[in-house]
Structure formats: C-alpha cells, structure tokens
Amino acid sequence: MATVSSTTSGTASGTPTRGRRNRRGEILEAAARLFAARGFHGVSIEDIGGAVGVSGPALYRHFDGKDALLSEMLLDISSRLRESAVAAVTASPDPRATLDALLDAQIAFAIEQPALITVHDRELGNVPEPARRQIRRLQRLYVEEWVTVLAELHPACPAARLRAATHAVFGLLNSTPHSAGELPAQDMRPLLHTMAHAAITAAVKTR
C-alpha cells in the first residue's frame, strides 16, 4: 500500500545533513499546526521559531520567510500525494487493488495530517503565484491518476463524471479537520474507506 510519510525537505545543495532535513520537517509541521489554528497572517516567524525551540531569525537559515515556508509546505504534500498515487498504480496491475491503495493513502493523509488540509483550504491564496501554479499542476496530475484507475473499472462512465466523483470523494475524506476526535483512527479508517467506495459506486452509475 502506498503511504504518505511525514514531511521532510532537502536543501538547495541537494546534500543536506540528516539533522538539517529533520529540522526543516519539524519547522514545516509546527508551522502547519500554527497556520491551521491561527491563520497564515496570525502567525509570525517568531511564533514558528518558538514552537520548535529556536529564535525567529534562526528560521531564515532554513526558509527565506513565511511565504517560502507556506509554499514548500503545500508543494511538499502535493508532490508526496501524487508520488503515492503513481506508486500505487505502478505496484498493481489490478485496478480494484489500485483503487484500494489510492483510498488507503488518501485516508492515511486525511487522518494523520488534518492541519495540512486546513492550511491548504484556507491559505493557498497566500502562496506566491509561481508556486501556486506548481501546486495546482501536481493536484491535477494526482486527480488524473485516480481518473485513469476509475476509467479502467468503469469504462462506460464519462471521464468528466469520474473526475467530478474523484473531487467529491476527496471532499468526503478530507473532512477530517471537522471530525477529528469523534472516532479513534482504527475505526475511522474503515468507515472512510466504506463511505468512499459507496460514493464512487453511486457516482459511476449511469442513467
């Protein structure tokens, strides 16, 4: 099963130390929590530094500023989700198994990273335009991986309907910021999986 691992990032040199990679990931995770709780404009560099035990100015060794940090945060998760979909498609020639893997990976992300979902929904408009275009492109590619698998399972269903169904399923699965704490993860995973399958089955039925 493809999974989406915790956030880590490299440096421009391409040869970061493990400690530096871990520190960048720690900063991104702390910033996601703060942005989700207070909003992008309600969080300062000093707030983010305090959350990881360093001074605000020390963060500039890792990121050029809040804009760059937000851009990398959303680019990173968009890239990892797309990579998880490619891995799922590559790993199995059976489209039913592939769909299950896609669902499992998206559900894992939704349960483990609700702050990132909130940040994306609220703050994408604060990402500088070049990075925003990259994020949107990665997201379109991610959707098309799903549509390709669904088209194999339901060849009579129009692609536009499959695409709309995929977006609707994402909305269902990514509702976790609102349902966090209602059920333990071991119960939430199968519930979301069953509901997503039911939504897809209903969507692909043609009149």
BALOBA-1460 file (C-alpha; in Angstrom, 3 decimals):
// residues 207
<rec num="1" residu="m" x="0.000" y="0.000" z="0.000"/>
<rec num="2" residu="a" x="1.304" y="3.466" z="-0.844"/>
<rec num="3" residu="t" x="1.541" y="5.796" z="2.114"/>
<rec num="4" residu="v" x="2.351" y="9.451" z="2.623"/>
<rec num="5" residu="s" x="5.262" y="9.814" z="5.013"/>
<rec num="6" residu="s" x="5.897" y="12.670" z="7.419"/>
<rec num="7" residu="t" x="7.224" y="15.908" z="5.989"/>
<rec num="8" residu="t" x="10.949" y="16.235" z="5.243"/>
<rec num="9" residu="s" x="12.686" y="18.514" z="2.793"/>
<rec num="10" residu="g" x="16.105" y="18.909" z="1.230"/>
<rec num="11" residu="t" x="18.300" y="21.938" z="0.679"/>
<rec num="12" residu="a" x="19.342" y="23.725" z="-2.477"/>
<rec num="13" residu="s" x="22.690" y="21.947" z="-2.499"/>
<rec num="14" residu="g" x="20.981" y="18.559" z="-2.737"/>
<rec num="15" residu="t" x="23.236" y="17.156" z="0.018"/>
<rec num="16" residu="p" x="21.656" y="18.194" z="3.332"/>
<rec num="17" residu="t" x="22.609" y="16.559" z="6.589"/>
<rec num="18" residu="r" x="20.056" y="14.317" z="8.234"/>
<rec num="19" residu="g" x="19.750" y="16.780" z="11.107"/>
<rec num="20" residu="r" x="19.043" y="19.652" z="8.749"/>
<rec num="21" residu="r" x="16.386" y="17.642" z="6.890"/>
<rec num="22" residu="n" x="14.740" y="16.713" z="10.174"/>
<rec num="23" residu="r" x="14.824" y="20.319" z="11.380"/>
<rec num="24" residu="r" x="13.153" y="21.550" z="8.199"/>
<rec num="25" residu="g" x="10.474" y="18.904" z="8.561"/>
<rec num="26" residu="e" x="9.964" y="19.857" z="12.217"/>
<rec num="27" residu="i" x="9.554" y="23.510" z="11.236"/>
<rec num="28" residu="l" x="7.061" y="22.679" z="8.489"/>
<rec num="29" residu="e" x="4.965" y="20.537" z="10.823"/>
<rec num="30" residu="a" x="4.952" y="23.207" z="13.552"/>
<rec num="31" residu="a" x="4.046" y="25.907" z="11.041"/>
<rec num="32" residu="a" x="1.178" y="23.786" z="9.676"/>
<rec num="33" residu="r" x="-0.289" y="23.428" z="13.158"/>
<rec num="34" residu="l" x="0.035" y="27.158" z="13.834"/>
<rec num="35" residu="f" x="-1.354" y="28.225" z="10.442"/>
<rec num="36" residu="a" x="-4.309" y="25.869" z="10.915"/>
<rec num="37" residu="a" x="-5.037" y="27.234" z="14.395"/>
<rec num="38" residu="r" x="-4.471" y="30.965" z="13.804"/>
<rec num="39" residu="g" x="-4.320" y="31.542" z="10.067"/>
<rec num="40" residu="f" x="-1.281" y="32.473" z="7.976"/>
<rec num="41" residu="h" x="-1.453" y="36.173" z="8.849"/>
<rec num="42" residu="g" x="-1.972" y="35.441" z="12.535"/>
<rec num="43" residu="v" x="1.368" y="33.651" z="12.889"/>
<rec num="44" residu="s" x="4.781" y="35.323" z="12.986"/>
<rec num="45" residu="i" x="8.216" y="33.928" z="12.267"/>
<rec num="46" residu="e" x="8.883" y="34.309" z="15.981"/>
<rec num="47" residu="d" x="5.834" y="32.149" z="16.775"/>
<rec num="48" residu="i" x="7.094" y="29.386" z="14.486"/>
<rec num="49" residu="g" x="10.600" y="29.606" z="15.933"/>
<rec num="50" residu="g" x="9.228" y="29.407" z="19.461"/>
<rec num="51" residu="a" x="7.266" y="26.275" z="18.546"/>
<rec num="52" residu="v" x="10.486" y="24.469" z="17.576"/>
<rec num="53" residu="g" x="12.716" y="25.992" z="20.246"/>
<rec num="54" residu="v" x="14.748" y="28.450" z="18.164"/>
<rec num="55" residu="s" x="14.692" y="32.183" z="17.641"/>
<rec num="56" residu="g" x="12.581" y="33.565" z="14.813"/>
<rec num="57" residu="p" x="15.579" y="34.886" z="12.860"/>
<rec num="58" residu="a" x="17.210" y="31.436" z="13.069"/>
<rec num="59" residu="l" x="14.451" y="30.128" z="10.787"/>
<rec num="60" residu="y" x="15.912" y="32.175" z="7.943"/>
<rec num="61" residu="r" x="18.720" y="29.609" z="7.767"/>
<rec num="62" residu="h" x="16.062" y="27.172" z="6.512"/>
<rec num="63" residu="f" x="13.464" y="29.350" z="4.746"/>
<rec num="64" residu="d" x="13.509" y="32.811" z="3.183"/>
<rec num="65" residu="g" x="10.330" y="33.760" z="5.012"/>
<rec num="66" residu="k" x="6.744" y="32.800" z="5.760"/>
<rec num="67" residu="d" x="5.757" y="32.842" z="2.083"/>
<rec num="68" residu="a" x="8.548" y="30.423" z="1.226"/>
<rec num="69" residu="l" x="7.656" y="28.207" z="4.161"/>
<rec num="70" residu="l" x="3.982" y="28.043" z="3.170"/>
<rec num="71" residu="s" x="4.926" y="27.372" z="-0.462"/>
<rec num="72" residu="e" x="7.209" y="24.489" z="0.445"/>
<rec num="73" residu="m" x="4.637" y="23.059" z="2.854"/>
<rec num="74" residu="l" x="1.917" y="22.819" z="0.203"/>
<rec num="75" residu="l" x="4.257" y="21.864" z="-2.632"/>
<rec num="76" residu="d" x="5.667" y="19.081" z="-0.482"/>
<rec num="77" residu="i" x="2.348" y="17.478" z="0.376"/>
<rec num="78" residu="s" x="1.002" y="17.886" z="-3.174"/>
<rec num="79" residu="s" x="4.123" y="16.193" z="-4.521"/>
<rec num="80" residu="r" x="4.014" y="13.358" z="-1.981"/>
<rec num="81" residu="l" x="0.347" y="12.634" z="-2.641"/>
<rec num="82" residu="r" x="0.972" y="12.495" z="-6.373"/>
<rec num="83" residu="e" x="4.009" y="10.221" z="-5.838"/>
<rec num="84" residu="s" x="1.922" y="7.910" z="-3.633"/>
<rec num="85" residu="a" x="-0.656" y="7.622" z="-6.430"/>
<rec num="86" residu="v" x="1.998" y="6.833" z="-9.039"/>
<rec num="87" residu="a" x="3.467" y="4.197" z="-6.706"/>
<rec num="88" residu="a" x="0.028" y="2.616" z="-6.187"/>
<rec num="89" residu="v" x="-0.663" y="2.490" z="-9.925"/>
<rec num="90" residu="t" x="2.780" y="1.052" z="-10.654"/>
<rec num="91" residu="a" x="2.614" y="-1.577" z="-7.918"/>
<rec num="92" residu="s" x="-0.521" y="-3.393" z="-9.064"/>
<rec num="93" residu="p" x="-1.977" y="-4.275" z="-12.483"/>
<rec num="94" residu="d" x="-5.348" y="-4.875" z="-10.821"/>
<rec num="95" residu="p" x="-7.389" y="-1.636" z="-10.861"/>
<rec num="96" residu="r" x="-9.526" y="-2.742" z="-7.899"/>
<rec num="97" residu="a" x="-6.452" y="-3.256" z="-5.751"/>
<rec num="98" residu="t" x="-5.040" y="0.018" z="-7.049"/>
<rec num="99" residu="l" x="-8.183" y="1.910" z="-6.077"/>
<rec num="100" residu="d" x="-7.991" y="0.422" z="-2.580"/>
<rec num="101" residu="a" x="-4.363" y="1.553" z="-2.332"/>
<rec num="102" residu="l" x="-5.283" y="5.055" z="-3.514"/>
<rec num="103" residu="l" x="-8.047" y="5.240" z="-0.936"/>
<rec num="104" residu="d" x="-5.803" y="3.931" z="1.833"/>
<rec num="105" residu="a" x="-3.114" y="6.505" z="1.086"/>
<rec num="106" residu="q" x="-5.571" y="9.402" z="0.931"/>
<rec num="107" residu="i" x="-7.271" y="8.251" z="4.131"/>
<rec num="108" residu="a" x="-3.916" y="7.965" z="5.907"/>
<rec num="109" residu="f" x="-3.137" y="11.538" z="4.878"/>
<rec num="110" residu="a" x="-6.581" y="12.779" z="5.937"/>
<rec num="111" residu="i" x="-6.361" y="11.177" z="9.380"/>
<rec num="112" residu="e" x="-2.717" y="11.986" z="10.083"/>
<rec num="113" residu="q" x="-2.487" y="15.492" z="8.602"/>
<rec num="114" residu="p" x="-5.725" y="17.428" z="9.262"/>
<rec num="115" residu="a" x="-3.741" y="20.636" z="9.833"/>
<rec num="116" residu="l" x="-2.356" y="20.474" z="6.296"/>
<rec num="117" residu="i" x="-5.872" y="20.058" z="4.921"/>
<rec num="118" residu="t" x="-6.999" y="23.160" z="6.790"/>
<rec num="119" residu="v" x="-3.976" y="25.158" z="5.674"/>
<rec num="120" residu="h" x="-4.443" y="24.192" z="2.039"/>
<rec num="121" residu="d" x="-8.142" y="25.051" z="2.065"/>
<rec num="122" residu="r" x="-7.644" y="28.432" z="3.712"/>
<rec num="123" residu="e" x="-4.209" y="29.615" z="2.696"/>
<rec num="124" residu="l" x="-3.471" y="28.539" z="-0.885"/>
<rec num="125" residu="g" x="-4.260" y="32.077" z="-1.979"/>
<rec num="126" residu="n" x="-1.326" y="33.327" z="0.102"/>
<rec num="127" residu="v" x="1.167" y="31.182" z="-1.825"/>
<rec num="128" residu="p" x="3.113" y="33.227" z="-4.421"/>
<rec num="129" residu="e" x="1.794" y="32.651" z="-7.946"/>
<rec num="130" residu="p" x="4.672" y="30.555" z="-9.394"/>
<rec num="131" residu="a" x="4.488" y="28.041" z="-6.534"/>
<rec num="132" residu="r" x="0.675" y="28.094" z="-6.634"/>
<rec num="133" residu="r" x="0.756" y="27.070" z="-10.287"/>
<rec num="134" residu="q" x="3.056" y="24.163" z="-9.434"/>
<rec num="135" residu="i" x="0.752" y="23.059" z="-6.618"/>
<rec num="136" residu="r" x="-2.290" y="23.169" z="-8.880"/>
<rec num="137" residu="r" x="-0.456" y="21.212" z="-11.565"/>
<rec num="138" residu="l" x="0.556" y="18.487" z="-9.094"/>
<rec num="139" residu="q" x="-3.010" y="18.295" z="-7.845"/>
<rec num="140" residu="r" x="-4.385" y="17.925" z="-11.371"/>
<rec num="141" residu="l" x="-1.908" y="15.127" z="-12.043"/>
<rec num="142" residu="y" x="-2.952" y="13.447" z="-8.802"/>
<rec num="143" residu="v" x="-6.618" y="13.594" z="-9.784"/>
<rec num="144" residu="e" x="-5.848" y="12.145" z="-13.213"/>
<rec num="145" residu="e" x="-4.150" y="9.115" z="-11.625"/>
<rec num="146" residu="w" x="-7.459" y="8.387" z="-9.880"/>
<rec num="147" residu="v" x="-9.494" y="9.029" z="-13.023"/>
<rec num="148" residu="t" x="-7.317" y="6.617" z="-15.012"/>
<rec num="149" residu="v" x="-7.910" y="3.838" z="-12.480"/>
<rec num="150" residu="l" x="-11.632" y="4.542" z="-12.251"/>
<rec num="151" residu="a" x="-11.896" y="4.528" z="-16.051"/>
<rec num="152" residu="e" x="-10.463" y="1.004" z="-16.099"/>
<rec num="153" residu="l" x="-13.088" y="-0.102" z="-13.589"/>
<rec num="154" residu="h" x="-15.970" y="1.798" z="-15.195"/>
<rec num="155" residu="p" x="-15.199" y="2.242" z="-18.908"/>
<rec num="156" residu="a" x="-18.776" y="3.295" z="-19.742"/>
<rec num="157" residu="c" x="-18.673" y="6.239" z="-17.339"/>
<rec num="158" residu="p" x="-17.666" y="9.605" z="-18.901"/>
<rec num="159" residu="a" x="-14.301" y="10.962" z="-17.787"/>
<rec num="160" residu="a" x="-15.891" y="14.226" z="-16.633"/>
<rec num="161" residu="r" x="-18.164" y="12.272" z="-14.279"/>
<rec num="162" residu="l" x="-15.228" y="10.252" z="-12.936"/>
<rec num="163" residu="r" x="-13.284" y="13.455" z="-12.360"/>
<rec num="164" residu="a" x="-16.199" y="15.054" z="-10.529"/>
<rec num="165" residu="a" x="-16.603" y="11.902" z="-8.436"/>
<rec num="166" residu="t" x="-12.909" y="11.956" z="-7.533"/>
<rec num="167" residu="h" x="-13.131" y="15.549" z="-6.295"/>
<rec num="168" residu="a" x="-16.258" y="14.680" z="-4.313"/>
<rec num="169" residu="v" x="-14.504" y="11.724" z="-2.676"/>
<rec num="170" residu="f" x="-11.602" y="13.984" z="-1.720"/>
<rec num="171" residu="g" x="-14.114" y="16.315" z="-0.082"/>
<rec num="172" residu="l" x="-15.546" y="13.415" z="1.895"/>
<rec num="173" residu="l" x="-12.181" y="12.053" z="3.003"/>
<rec num="174" residu="n" x="-10.695" y="15.479" z="3.725"/>
<rec num="175" residu="s" x="-13.487" y="16.329" z="6.143"/>
<rec num="176" residu="t" x="-11.309" y="15.039" z="8.982"/>
<rec num="177" residu="p" x="-10.486" y="18.508" z="10.420"/>
<rec num="178" residu="h" x="-14.187" y="18.638" z="11.367"/>
<rec num="179" residu="s" x="-14.476" y="15.069" z="12.669"/>
<rec num="180" residu="a" x="-11.142" y="14.766" z="14.493"/>
<rec num="181" residu="g" x="-11.571" y="13.046" z="17.837"/>
<rec num="182" residu="e" x="-15.022" y="11.631" z="17.095"/>
<rec num="183" residu="l" x="-13.643" y="8.139" z="16.493"/>
<rec num="184" residu="p" x="-10.230" y="6.529" z="17.020"/>
<rec num="185" residu="a" x="-8.154" y="6.152" z="13.859"/>
<rec num="186" residu="q" x="-8.593" y="2.375" z="13.750"/>
<rec num="187" residu="d" x="-12.362" y="2.905" z="13.468"/>
<rec num="188" residu="m" x="-12.209" y="5.987" z="11.269"/>
<rec num="189" residu="r" x="-10.104" y="4.338" z="8.546"/>
<rec num="190" residu="p" x="-12.587" y="1.574" z="7.614"/>
<rec num="191" residu="l" x="-15.518" y="3.984" z="7.953"/>
<rec num="192" residu="l" x="-13.986" y="6.414" z="5.456"/>
<rec num="193" residu="h" x="-12.978" y="3.561" z="3.151"/>
<rec num="194" residu="t" x="-16.514" y="2.154" z="3.088"/>
<rec num="195" residu="m" x="-18.096" y="5.568" z="2.557"/>
<rec num="196" residu="a" x="-15.683" y="6.447" z="-0.256"/>
<rec num="197" residu="h" x="-16.376" y="3.182" z="-2.062"/>
<rec num="198" residu="a" x="-20.117" y="3.755" z="-1.709"/>
<rec num="199" residu="a" x="-19.773" y="7.299" z="-3.071"/>
<rec num="200" residu="i" x="-17.818" y="6.102" z="-6.105"/>
<rec num="201" residu="t" x="-20.301" y="3.302" z="-6.788"/>
<rec num="202" residu="a" x="-23.191" y="5.772" z="-6.680"/>
<rec num="203" residu="a" x="-21.377" y="8.289" z="-8.876"/>
<rec num="204" residu="v" x="-20.475" y="5.907" z="-11.684"/>
<rec num="205" residu="k" x="-23.995" y="4.600" z="-12.186"/>
<rec num="206" residu="t" x="-25.225" y="5.962" z="-15.488"/>
<rec num="207" residu="r" x="-28.857" y="6.727" z="-16.244"/>
